[in-house]
Amino acid sequence: MVIPVQAQPDLKGFKKVAENKYLSLYYNESNKIVSVLDKRSGYIWSSAADSEYLKKAGVEDFFIQNFSSLWILTYTNLAGQESTTKEYSSIRSDVEIKTSQLKNGIKIDFYIPRIRIKFSIVYTLQEDSLVVTIPANSIKELIGVKEELEKALKDAKNKLSELKEVFKRIKGAKVARVVAKKRINNIGTDIENIENTISTLQGVDDLNRKAASIASYAYDINAELIGSQEKGRGIIEIVETSKKYKSNVIEDLKKMSQLANELYTFGDTYRLQEIAGIVKIDLMPYFGSAGDNENGYMFIPDGCGAIAYYKKNHPQYLSFYSKEIYTETLYDLDRYTQEINNGLQEISLPVIGVKKGNNGFIAIVEKGSANSAINFMPSGYEVNLNRIYFSFIYRRLFETVTKNWNGQYYKIYETTPIVTDRQIRYIFLDGKKEVSYSTMANKFRDYLISNKLINQSAKNRSSPPLGLDVFMGIKEERILFDKFISMTTYSQVKEILNDLIKNGVDNIDLNLIGWSKGGYEVFPSSFWPERKLGGEKGFRDLLSYLKQLKIPLLLQVNLIDAYLKVGGFSLNRDVVRLKNGKQLTTYKHDKFLFTPVYVQNTYSKKLMNFLKRYNLPGVSFEKIGWYVYSDYRGKNVVSRENTTIYWMELLNKFKNQSISVATLEGNMYVLKYTDRILNLPYKSSGYSYFDDDIPFYQMVIHGLIPYSMKAFNLFYDSKIEKLKAIEYGAMPYYQITYNDSSELKYTTYRTLFTSKYSNWRKDIIETYKAFNAIFKGINNRFIISHKKYDNGVVRVIYDNKTTIYINYSEKPQKVDNITIKPLDVYVK
């Protein structure tokens, strides 16, 4: 079947609600569709997928309307002991909508009566952008439920009071003369149980959980009164047939049955009623959606970045891409470490992109990024339509500390939602110019600079330095006494540097790993020089040497990991707890994470005092630029968003003391502060629906923040990886030791399979000189274009028009009338 290219939507039935120099915003009230006209190109972007395309692509008419939703809301029943969810979307006929005109846009209020949820979405135009916001104060749950409950509860209490009075009269009538006393006592016990249950209710969700008990007790009362297969003849029948009691006694018994039945109805009603809580909201899930015959792709910021082309030939996918921005929610440190070791890449930048023909946009989460996710649904998942959008997360699952009926721990959603403002900015790319992922990177860089969200530490560094990590020491665990393995002493660092400088390597960024007392993985660190590396004297001599030669120094620290064997912290007070109260730890319970509060208020102060004592110039933070997590310890709950604020405040505190800071990896929130990024991702996770890895992250920050990727001596084929570093604009980077790496084989640091300096010195010197020949004069320039050719050549263009061609093939290749040698680089 030939699938047509999607047609441009028309604006019939739409009302223009805002306009500026670049854009016009339209809203179709009857179909609940938002559209944006880019006046520069005439292109129309719609929140709805093209219905004609979907019909011809084989989608049933009944389902087509589903692909026009402004949002999809996922909710859960907070009263249920389960993790099941349901969905609502804006197209449902029972969703009540009210619109309000704003100065530069429109506000749409949504109310879902069935689940008692209300929220608003604000659409505004700002220059070349559409800004979409869900204000925190617009989100309301359980609307009217509290008032309804109070009324119903008051009525139930009145019925219970009346039931008690009637029961008192029945006991006074001595019905037990003809009815077993036990049955009368059973009714009394059930009444007491109902009273106790109602008196201990604590909120709406608690009633929902306890309502079943109320219904059960009321049912048992009625079973005694009117009879059942289990109870036999009812008390009312027995008393009536005995003819020993006046009619008022029988009437009281029937009144008791009526009241019990009404209490049963009360309990059964609230037992079945949903107490809906928002789990997530998918915002504009079909905005920019594209069919198979479109010319273009979608950009996903997984790792360094990936693109997925629109194509007719694709498999049917059983799953789609959905990943939280920054660190995935942490439940198990072992599992997370294993996923990272297996090549899983994180999302560091809260941005996505869409290219359709020569039109496109990028979308950025401006508020709420730490509680958001990115979803990419490739064509072939459920329908032949490519979709990419953000989800705003309001509740997360957690594992209970109690077990369910079959003895298993179960997961439920948080009771309290994460209520903060959520905002996305869609920046539209000028369709009169070439649109590509390069354009997207350039636009995102401009956004960061104009909003002062990125440091510019590379501005005065026109030539790339040698990134040199020196691994110094670590403890080897033994049965009786641990042994300290010295890999590089302080004096040996000087020896290495002397040799490099003598051979023309005169621009070095030095980072020391495992430099402090006890070596690497002694976390929390004491921040004192290790005696077996040369002690305080050796450390001070090294600092004096570095200062004399003006070699910038970074001391790598880990303020997040807490090892039980090291101690010096409180498990009750200082480490992260999950929602269920358990500590976030490993299977062996030997490693934890410090709370952001402890890192900020205690641990970082110790580090600051140490740096001041020695007048140290810089520090590299091992996980601050990478790990984002929540802490549910006691009443001092720290959300993921709060954690990013703690990390920013920490980095800013060091910057304010004129201390240079670097981070390993670089989530968005560190870009404003970090002077260098180590271990920047150089690939994506490689999912089957990704077609190409692209250096999106590198294109955004090159010329602003220096960065290195994986050390050249840690690759199987360093030649290819050096070519990739040139393509990606990364500094030459090595992680070395003075002694042979075989001495580390019985330690936990197994990354360095080949690191001895004497084995790598020649390669380091030659690589440094080669990179300087290529990058001199462009190290602080922007990458404005990146293009891959089918013959294995990549072309990279800088903003001063310097062009680099990298040939990955094993044959000479020709591009732009230039011949590039096999596995080589050509600079124009």
Buried (B, 14 or more C-beta within 10 A) or exposed (E): EEBBBBEEBEBEEBEEBBBBEBBBBBBBEEBBBBBBBBBBBEBBBBBBBBBEBBEBBEBEEEEBBBBBBBBBBBBBBBBBEEBEBEEBBBBBEEBEEEEEEBEBBBBBBBBBEEBBBBBBBBBBBBEBBBBBBBBBEBBBBBBEBEEBBEEBBEEBBEBBEBBBEBBEBBBEBEBBEBBEEEBBEBBBEBBEBBBEBBEEBEBBBBBBBBBBBBBBBBBBBBBBBBBBEEBEEBBBBBBBEEEEBEEEBBEBBBBBBBBBBBBBEBBBEBBEBBBBBBBBBBBBBBBBBBBBBBEBBBBBBBBBBBBBBBBEEBEEBEEBBEBBBBBBBBBBBEEBEEBEEEEBBBBBBBBBBBBBBBBBBBBBBBBBBBBBBBBBBBBBBBBBBBBBBBBBBBBBBBBBEEEEEEEEEBBBBBEEBBBBBBBBBBBBBBBEEEBBBBBBBBBBBEBBEEEEEBBBBBEEBEBBBBBBBBBBBBBBEEEEEEEBBBBBBBBBBBEBBEBBBEBEBBBBBBBBBBBBBBBBBBBBBBBBBBEBBBBEEBBBBBBEBBEEEEBBBBBBBBBBBBBBEBEEBEBEEBBBBBBBEEBBBBEEEEBBBBBBBBBBEBBBEBBBEBBEEBEBBBBBBBBBBBBBBBBBBEEEEBBBBBBBBBBBEBBEBBBEEEBBBBBBBBBBBBBBBBBBBBBBBBBBBEBEBBBEBBBBBBBBBBBBBBBBBBBBBBBEEBEEBBBBBBBBBBBBBBBBBBBBBEBBEEBEBEBBEEBBBEEBBEBBBEBBBBBBEBBEEBBBBBBBBBEBBEBBBBBBBBBEEBBBBBBBEEEEBEBEEEEBEEBBBBEE
